[in-house]
Amino acid sequence: MGLLAWIKSLFILHLLIGFVFVVSGLIINFIQLCTCVLWPIDKQLYRRINTRLSYSLWSQLVMLLEWWSDTDCVLYTDQATVDKFGKEHVIIILNHNFEIDFLCGWTICERYGVLGSSKVLAKHELLKVPLIGWTWYFLEIVFCKRKWEEDRDTVFKGLNSLKDYPEYMWFLLYCEGTRFTEKKHQISMQVAESKGLPKLKYHLLPRTKGFTTTLHCLKGTVKAVYDVTLNFKDKQNPTLLGVLNGKKYTADLSVRRFPVEEIPDDEKECAQWLHKLYQEKDALQEYYEKEGCYPGTSIKPKRRLWTLLNFLLWATLLLSPLINFAWDVFVSGSPLLIIGFMIFLIVASVAVRRLIGVTEVNKTGSSYGNVEAKKEN
């Protein structure tokens, strides 16, 4: 292990990075709460402000991927598609196989100027997660319980409210509904067989209701659907903890653009279109397994300095008083103050670890495979 790699693996640095993220996030959430008074006065101003506030938080995670772990994100697409990035409202369909797939998506969003305004159809449990769920709430993220009878009104209302969003948005959908595991895949393929649908090797059977509803509600606003298929070089299995330790990964993303005019309006035909798309995604993953890359031209978008500058600004504002306070505590010689500060560090480390745990594959709960979940497919 080199010196730089050893430094990046130090727990104390992870704790400081986590401290900056958590405290800056709480400050941002408080400012977001204060902006609520703008909603009845000027809704679009409220949205523009919250777009930039959320960017200031999410870009810290993107900074970890881009600058701390030095991970590369390579696109396989055509230049005509790239030229439209960040210049239109779109729906993103992304495979859900990796712990940091969302982070790779955010990285591409950042490089094309739509990180702050990116949206997602998120599971309702995330609303309760501090910082992440709270920030999403102020961003008008649509939360669902994955039970259509309960979600119908909430989803329609949330999606329809985004029709006049003032910033270009990329709306992310994980159509598989949950992260891929071998157990879930076996259950999913049993469902596919029972419905007479072609089996998939690298994906779960897509849940069509979320996609058809989102496309229906946002038609006239979104101009295209981007199908994004993600994989990592050399069969890497990246984790957020690995990123925090400074481990470098190489993410390859195949991007295909489908104008909404080419997608059927009829719900049943639209669902069939999505199933066909996932068969094509499966073929792309099969190609990647054999060739180690996706077909087509590779494009490596340039990193922007904004994520690094944003983190350094927050670190300067928050770490200076923390370090001064820690020094005063230890030179005071007071056992009570020292013990109190150590307890604070332990609580902070547990909080950071819990946030990381939200992304871990083996800790992501799901009802996938229950009778009720099968009905939703």
Contacts in CASP RR format, 6 or more apart in sequence:
PFRMAT RR
TARGET T0000
AUTHOR 0000-0000-0000
METHOD contacts of the structure
MODEL  1
MGLLAWIKSLFILHLLIGFVFVVSGLIINFIQLCTCVLWPIDKQLYRRIN
TRLSYSLWSQLVMLLEWWSDTDCVLYTDQATVDKFGKEHVIIILNHNFEI
DFLCGWTICERYGVLGSSKVLAKHELLKVPLIGWTWYFLEIVFCKRKWEE
DRDTVFKGLNSLKDYPEYMWFLLYCEGTRFTEKKHQISMQVAESKGLPKL
KYHLLPRTKGFTTTLHCLKGTVKAVYDVTLNFKDKQNPTLLGVLNGKKYT
ADLSVRRFPVEEIPDDEKECAQWLHKLYQEKDALQEYYEKEGCYPGTSIK
PKRRLWTLLNFLLWATLLLSPLINFAWDVFVSGSPLLIIGFMIFLIVASV
AVRRLIGVTEVNKTGSSYGNVEAKKEN
1 9 0 8 1.000
5 246 0 8 1.000
7 13 0 8 1.000
8 68 0 8 1.000
8 69 0 8 1.000
8 245 0 8 1.000
8 246 0 8 1.000
9 245 0 8 1.000
9 246 0 8 1.000
11 349 0 8 1.000
14 244 0 8 1.000
14 245 0 8 1.000
14 352 0 8 1.000
15 345 0 8 1.000
15 348 0 8 1.000
15 349 0 8 1.000
15 352 0 8 1.000
16 315 0 8 1.000
16 319 0 8 1.000
16 322 0 8 1.000
17 64 0 8 1.000
17 68 0 8 1.000
17 244 0 8 1.000
18 348 0 8 1.000
18 352 0 8 1.000
19 318 0 8 1.000
19 319 0 8 1.000
19 322 0 8 1.000
19 348 0 8 1.000
19 352 0 8 1.000
20 60 0 8 1.000
20 311 0 8 1.000
20 314 0 8 1.000
20 315 0 8 1.000
20 318 0 8 1.000
20 319 0 8 1.000
21 57 0 8 1.000
21 60 0 8 1.000
21 61 0 8 1.000
21 131 0 8 1.000
21 352 0 8 1.000
21 355 0 8 1.000
22 131 0 8 1.000
22 348 0 8 1.000
22 351 0 8 1.000
22 352 0 8 1.000
22 355 0 8 1.000
23 318 0 8 1.000
24 56 0 8 1.000
24 57 0 8 1.000
24 60 0 8 1.000
24 314 0 8 1.000
24 318 0 8 1.000
25 57 0 8 1.000
25 131 0 8 1.000
25 135 0 8 1.000
26 131 0 8 1.000
28 53 0 8 1.000
28 54 0 8 1.000
28 56 0 8 1.000
28 57 0 8 1.000
28 135 0 8 1.000
29 131 0 8 1.000
29 134 0 8 1.000
29 135 0 8 1.000
29 138 0 8 1.000
31 53 0 8 1.000
32 50 0 8 1.000
32 53 0 8 1.000
32 134 0 8 1.000
32 135 0 8 1.000
32 138 0 8 1.000
33 138 0 8 1.000
35 46 0 8 1.000
35 49 0 8 1.000
35 50 0 8 1.000
35 53 0 8 1.000
35 138 0 8 1.000
36 46 0 8 1.000
36 138 0 8 1.000
38 45 0 8 1.000
38 46 0 8 1.000
38 49 0 8 1.000
39 46 0 8 1.000
44 164 0 8 1.000
44 166 0 8 1.000
47 140 0 8 1.000
47 165 0 8 1.000
47 166 0 8 1.000
47 167 0 8 1.000
48 166 0 8 1.000
48 167 0 8 1.000
50 138 0 8 1.000
50 139 0 8 1.000
51 116 0 8 1.000
51 117 0 8 1.000
51 139 0 8 1.000
51 167 0 8 1.000
52 116 0 8 1.000
53 135 0 8 1.000
53 138 0 8 1.000
54 115 0 8 1.000
54 116 0 8 1.000
54 135 0 8 1.000
54 138 0 8 1.000
54 139 0 8 1.000
55 115 0 8 1.000
55 116 0 8 1.000
55 310 0 8 1.000
56 310 0 8 1.000
56 314 0 8 1.000
57 131 0 8 1.000
57 135 0 8 1.000
58 106 0 8 1.000
58 110 0 8 1.000
58 115 0 8 1.000
58 116 0 8 1.000
58 118 0 8 1.000
58 135 0 8 1.000
59 110 0 8 1.000
59 115 0 8 1.000
59 306 0 8 1.000
59 307 0 8 1.000
59 310 0 8 1.000
59 311 0 8 1.000
60 307 0 8 1.000
60 310 0 8 1.000
60 311 0 8 1.000
60 314 0 8 1.000
61 103 0 8 1.000
61 106 0 8 1.000
62 103 0 8 1.000
62 106 0 8 1.000
62 107 0 8 1.000
62 110 0 8 1.000
62 115 0 8 1.000
62 307 0 8 1.000
63 307 0 8 1.000
63 308 0 8 1.000
63 310 0 8 1.000
63 311 0 8 1.000
64 243 0 8 1.000
64 244 0 8 1.000
65 71 0 8 1.000
65 100 0 8 1.000
65 103 0 8 1.000
65 104 0 8 1.000
65 107 0 8 1.000
65 243 0 8 1.000
66 107 0 8 1.000
66 303 0 8 1.000
66 307 0 8 1.000
66 308 0 8 1.000
67 303 0 8 1.000
67 307 0 8 1.000
67 308 0 8 1.000
68 243 0 8 1.000
68 244 0 8 1.000
68 246 0 8 1.000
69 242 0 8 1.000
69 243 0 8 1.000
69 244 0 8 1.000
69 245 0 8 1.000
69 246 0 8 1.000
69 247 0 8 1.000
69 248 0 8 1.000
69 249 0 8 1.000
70 246 0 8 1.000
70 248 0 8 1.000
71 107 0 8 1.000
71 238 0 8 1.000
71 243 0 8 1.000
71 248 0 8 1.000
71 249 0 8 1.000
71 250 0 8 1.000
71 251 0 8 1.000
72 248 0 8 1.000
72 249 0 8 1.000
72 250 0 8 1.000
72 251 0 8 1.000
72 300 0 8 1.000
73 104 0 8 1.000
73 107 0 8 1.000
73 108 0 8 1.000
73 111 0 8 1.000
73 251 0 8 1.000
73 253 0 8 1.000
73 300 0 8 1.000
73 301 0 8 1.000
74 250 0 8 1.000
74 251 0 8 1.000
74 252 0 8 1.000
74 253 0 8 1.000
74 298 0 8 1.000
74 299 0 8 1.000
74 300 0 8 1.000
75 82 0 8 1.000
75 108 0 8 1.000
75 253 0 8 1.000
75 255 0 8 1.000
75 298 0 8 1.000
75 299 0 8 1.000
75 300 0 8 1.000
75 301 0 8 1.000
76 252 0 8 1.000
76 253 0 8 1.000
76 254 0 8 1.000
76 255 0 8 1.000
76 293 0 8 1.000
76 294 0 8 1.000
76 295 0 8 1.000
76 296 0 8 1.000
76 297 0 8 1.000
76 298 0 8 1.000
76 299 0 8 1.000
77 254 0 8 1.000
77 255 0 8 1.000
77 256 0 8 1.000
77 257 0 8 1.000
77 296 0 8 1.000
77 297 0 8 1.000
77 299 0 8 1.000
78 296 0 8 1.000
78 297 0 8 1.000
79 297 0 8 1.000
79 299 0 8 1.000
81 226 0 8 1.000
81 255 0 8 1.000
81 256 0 8 1.000
81 257 0 8 1.000
82 299 0 8 1.000
82 301 0 8 1.000
84 224 0 8 1.000
84 257 0 8 1.000
85 108 0 8 1.000
85 112 0 8 1.000
86 112 0 8 1.000
86 113 0 8 1.000
86 114 0 8 1.000
86 168 0 8 1.000
86 170 0 8 1.000
87 168 0 8 1.000
88 168 0 8 1.000
88 222 0 8 1.000
88 223 0 8 1.000
88 224 0 8 1.000
89 165 0 8 1.000
89 168 0 8 1.000
89 169 0 8 1.000
89 170 0 8 1.000
89 171 0 8 1.000
89 218 0 8 1.000
89 221 0 8 1.000
89 222 0 8 1.000
89 223 0 8 1.000
90 169 0 8 1.000
90 170 0 8 1.000
90 171 0 8 1.000
90 222 0 8 1.000
90 223 0 8 1.000
90 224 0 8 1.000
90 225 0 8 1.000
90 226 0 8 1.000
91 170 0 8 1.000
91 171 0 8 1.000
91 173 0 8 1.000
91 211 0 8 1.000
91 214 0 8 1.000
91 215 0 8 1.000
91 218 0 8 1.000
91 222 0 8 1.000
91 224 0 8 1.000
91 225 0 8 1.000
91 226 0 8 1.000
92 105 0 8 1.000
92 170 0 8 1.000
92 171 0 8 1.000
92 172 0 8 1.000
92 173 0 8 1.000
92 225 0 8 1.000
92 226 0 8 1.000
92 228 0 8 1.000
93 173 0 8 1.000
93 175 0 8 1.000
93 211 0 8 1.000
93 225 0 8 1.000
93 226 0 8 1.000
93 227 0 8 1.000
93 228 0 8 1.000
93 277 0 8 1.000
94 101 0 8 1.000
94 105 0 8 1.000
94 172 0 8 1.000
94 173 0 8 1.000
94 174 0 8 1.000
94 228 0 8 1.000
94 229 0 8 1.000
94 230 0 8 1.000
95 101 0 8 1.000
95 176 0 8 1.000
95 180 0 8 1.000
95 202 0 8 1.000
95 203 0 8 1.000
95 228 0 8 1.000
95 229 0 8 1.000
95 230 0 8 1.000
95 281 0 8 1.000
95 285 0 8 1.000
96 174 0 8 1.000
96 176 0 8 1.000
96 177 0 8 1.000
96 178 0 8 1.000
96 179 0 8 1.000
96 180 0 8 1.000
96 204 0 8 1.000
97 179 0 8 1.000
97 180 0 8 1.000
97 202 0 8 1.000
97 230 0 8 1.000
97 231 0 8 1.000
98 104 0 8 1.000
98 230 0 8 1.000
98 232 0 8 1.000
98 237 0 8 1.000
98 238 0 8 1.000
99 238 0 8 1.000
99 239 0 8 1.000
99 240 0 8 1.000
99 359 0 8 1.000
99 360 0 8 1.000
99 361 0 8 1.000
100 238 0 8 1.000
100 239 0 8 1.000
100 240 0 8 1.000
100 243 0 8 1.000
100 249 0 8 1.000
100 359 0 8 1.000
101 230 0 8 1.000
102 172 0 8 1.000
102 359 0 8 1.000
103 240 0 8 1.000
103 243 0 8 1.000
104 230 0 8 1.000
104 251 0 8 1.000
104 253 0 8 1.000
105 172 0 8 1.000
105 228 0 8 1.000
105 230 0 8 1.000
105 253 0 8 1.000
106 115 0 8 1.000
106 118 0 8 1.000
107 251 0 8 1.000
108 253 0 8 1.000
108 301 0 8 1.000
109 115 0 8 1.000
109 116 0 8 1.000
109 118 0 8 1.000
109 170 0 8 1.000
110 304 0 8 1.000
110 306 0 8 1.000
110 307 0 8 1.000
111 301 0 8 1.000
111 302 0 8 1.000
111 303 0 8 1.000
111 304 0 8 1.000
112 301 0 8 1.000
114 167 0 8 1.000
114 168 0 8 1.000
114 169 0 8 1.000
114 170 0 8 1.000
116 139 0 8 1.000
116 167 0 8 1.000
117 165 0 8 1.000
117 167 0 8 1.000
117 168 0 8 1.000
117 169 0 8 1.000
117 170 0 8 1.000
118 169 0 8 1.000
118 170 0 8 1.000
118 171 0 8 1.000
118 172 0 8 1.000
119 139 0 8 1.000
119 140 0 8 1.000
119 141 0 8 1.000
119 142 0 8 1.000
119 162 0 8 1.000
119 169 0 8 1.000
119 170 0 8 1.000
119 171 0 8 1.000
119 172 0 8 1.000
120 136 0 8 1.000
120 141 0 8 1.000
120 142 0 8 1.000
120 171 0 8 1.000
120 172 0 8 1.000
120 173 0 8 1.000
121 142 0 8 1.000
121 144 0 8 1.000
121 155 0 8 1.000
121 171 0 8 1.000
121 172 0 8 1.000
121 173 0 8 1.000
121 174 0 8 1.000
121 210 0 8 1.000
121 214 0 8 1.000
122 133 0 8 1.000
122 136 0 8 1.000
122 141 0 8 1.000
122 142 0 8 1.000
122 143 0 8 1.000
122 144 0 8 1.000
123 143 0 8 1.000
123 144 0 8 1.000
123 145 0 8 1.000
123 146 0 8 1.000
124 143 0 8 1.000
124 144 0 8 1.000
124 145 0 8 1.000
124 146 0 8 1.000
126 132 0 8 1.000
126 133 0 8 1.000
126 136 0 8 1.000
126 143 0 8 1.000
126 358 0 8 1.000
127 133 0 8 1.000
127 136 0 8 1.000
127 137 0 8 1.000
127 143 0 8 1.000
129 355 0 8 1.000
129 358 0 8 1.000
130 355 0 8 1.000
131 355 0 8 1.000
132 355 0 8 1.000
132 358 0 8 1.000
133 141 0 8 1.000
136 143 0 8 1.000
140 158 0 8 1.000
140 161 0 8 1.000
140 162 0 8 1.000
142 154 0 8 1.000
142 155 0 8 1.000
142 158 0 8 1.000
142 159 0 8 1.000
142 162 0 8 1.000
143 154 0 8 1.000
144 151 0 8 1.000
144 154 0 8 1.000
144 155 0 8 1.000
145 151 0 8 1.000
146 177 0 8 1.000
146 367 0 8 1.000
146 373 0 8 1.000
146 376 0 8 1.000
147 372 0 8 1.000
147 376 0 8 1.000
148 209 0 8 1.000
148 376 0 8 1.000
155 210 0 8 1.000
155 213 0 8 1.000
155 217 0 8 1.000
156 213 0 8 1.000
156 217 0 8 1.000
159 213 0 8 1.000
159 214 0 8 1.000
159 217 0 8 1.000
159 218 0 8 1.000
160 217 0 8 1.000
162 169 0 8 1.000
162 171 0 8 1.000
162 218 0 8 1.000
162 221 0 8 1.000
163 217 0 8 1.000
163 218 0 8 1.000
163 220 0 8 1.000
163 221 0 8 1.000
165 221 0 8 1.000
170 226 0 8 1.000
171 214 0 8 1.000
171 218 0 8 1.000
171 222 0 8 1.000
173 210 0 8 1.000
173 211 0 8 1.000
173 214 0 8 1.000
175 206 0 8 1.000
175 207 0 8 1.000
175 208 0 8 1.000
175 210 0 8 1.000
175 211 0 8 1.000
175 274 0 8 1.000
175 278 0 8 1.000
176 188 0 8 1.000
176 203 0 8 1.000
176 204 0 8 1.000
176 205 0 8 1.000
176 206 0 8 1.000
176 207 0 8 1.000
177 204 0 8 1.000
177 207 0 8 1.000
177 368 0 8 1.000
178 184 0 8 1.000
178 204 0 8 1.000
178 364 0 8 1.000
178 366 0 8 1.000
178 368 0 8 1.000
179 361 0 8 1.000
179 364 0 8 1.000
179 366 0 8 1.000
180 202 0 8 1.000
180 203 0 8 1.000
180 204 0 8 1.000
181 361 0 8 1.000
184 204 0 8 1.000
184 366 0 8 1.000
184 368 0 8 1.000
184 369 0 8 1.000
185 204 0 8 1.000
187 368 0 8 1.000
187 369 0 8 1.000
187 374 0 8 1.000
188 200 0 8 1.000
188 204 0 8 1.000
188 205 0 8 1.000
188 368 0 8 1.000
188 377 0 8 1.000
189 199 0 8 1.000
189 200 0 8 1.000
189 205 0 8 1.000
191 205 0 8 1.000
191 374 0 8 1.000
191 377 0 8 1.000
192 198 0 8 1.000
192 199 0 8 1.000
192 200 0 8 1.000
192 205 0 8 1.000
193 199 0 8 1.000
197 205 0 8 1.000
197 275 0 8 1.000
198 275 0 8 1.000
198 279 0 8 1.000
200 278 0 8 1.000
200 279 0 8 1.000
200 282 0 8 1.000
201 282 0 8 1.000
201 285 0 8 1.000
201 286 0 8 1.000
202 281 0 8 1.000
202 282 0 8 1.000
202 285 0 8 1.000
202 286 0 8 1.000
203 278 0 8 1.000
203 281 0 8 1.000
203 282 0 8 1.000
203 285 0 8 1.000
204 368 0 8 1.000
205 278 0 8 1.000
205 377 0 8 1.000
206 274 0 8 1.000
206 275 0 8 1.000
206 277 0 8 1.000
206 278 0 8 1.000
207 376 0 8 1.000
207 377 0 8 1.000
208 270 0 8 1.000
208 271 0 8 1.000
208 274 0 8 1.000
208 275 0 8 1.000
209 376 0 8 1.000
211 270 0 8 1.000
211 271 0 8 1.000
211 274 0 8 1.000
212 267 0 8 1.000
212 270 0 8 1.000
212 271 0 8 1.000
212 274 0 8 1.000
215 222 0 8 1.000
215 225 0 8 1.000
215 260 0 8 1.000
215 263 0 8 1.000
215 270 0 8 1.000
216 267 0 8 1.000
219 260 0 8 1.000
219 265 0 8 1.000
220 260 0 8 1.000
222 260 0 8 1.000
223 259 0 8 1.000
223 260 0 8 1.000
224 257 0 8 1.000
224 258 0 8 1.000
224 259 0 8 1.000
224 260 0 8 1.000
225 257 0 8 1.000
225 258 0 8 1.000
225 260 0 8 1.000
225 263 0 8 1.000
226 255 0 8 1.000
226 256 0 8 1.000
226 257 0 8 1.000
226 258 0 8 1.000
227 254 0 8 1.000
227 255 0 8 1.000
227 256 0 8 1.000
227 257 0 8 1.000
227 258 0 8 1.000
227 277 0 8 1.000
227 280 0 8 1.000
227 281 0 8 1.000
228 253 0 8 1.000
228 254 0 8 1.000
228 255 0 8 1.000
229 253 0 8 1.000
229 254 0 8 1.000
229 281 0 8 1.000
229 284 0 8 1.000
229 285 0 8 1.000
229 288 0 8 1.000
229 294 0 8 1.000
230 251 0 8 1.000
230 252 0 8 1.000
230 253 0 8 1.000
231 251 0 8 1.000
231 252 0 8 1.000
231 285 0 8 1.000
231 288 0 8 1.000
231 294 0 8 1.000
232 238 0 8 1.000
232 249 0 8 1.000
232 250 0 8 1.000
232 251 0 8 1.000
232 252 0 8 1.000
233 249 0 8 1.000
233 250 0 8 1.000
233 252 0 8 1.000
233 292 0 8 1.000
234 250 0 8 1.000
236 249 0 8 1.000
236 250 0 8 1.000
238 247 0 8 1.000
238 249 0 8 1.000
238 251 0 8 1.000
239 359 0 8 1.000
239 360 0 8 1.000
240 356 0 8 1.000
240 357 0 8 1.000
240 359 0 8 1.000
240 360 0 8 1.000
241 356 0 8 1.000
243 249 0 8 1.000
244 356 0 8 1.000
252 288 0 8 1.000
252 292 0 8 1.000
252 293 0 8 1.000
252 294 0 8 1.000
252 298 0 8 1.000
254 284 0 8 1.000
254 288 0 8 1.000
254 294 0 8 1.000
254 295 0 8 1.000
263 270 0 8 1.000
263 273 0 8 1.000
264 270 0 8 1.000
264 272 0 8 1.000
264 273 0 8 1.000
284 294 0 8 1.000
284 295 0 8 1.000
287 294 0 8 1.000
287 295 0 8 1.000
288 294 0 8 1.000
326 341 0 8 1.000
329 337 0 8 1.000
329 338 0 8 1.000
329 341 0 8 1.000
330 338 0 8 1.000
330 341 0 8 1.000
332 338 0 8 1.000
357 363 0 8 1.000
358 364 0 8 1.000
366 373 0 8 1.000
367 373 0 8 1.000
END
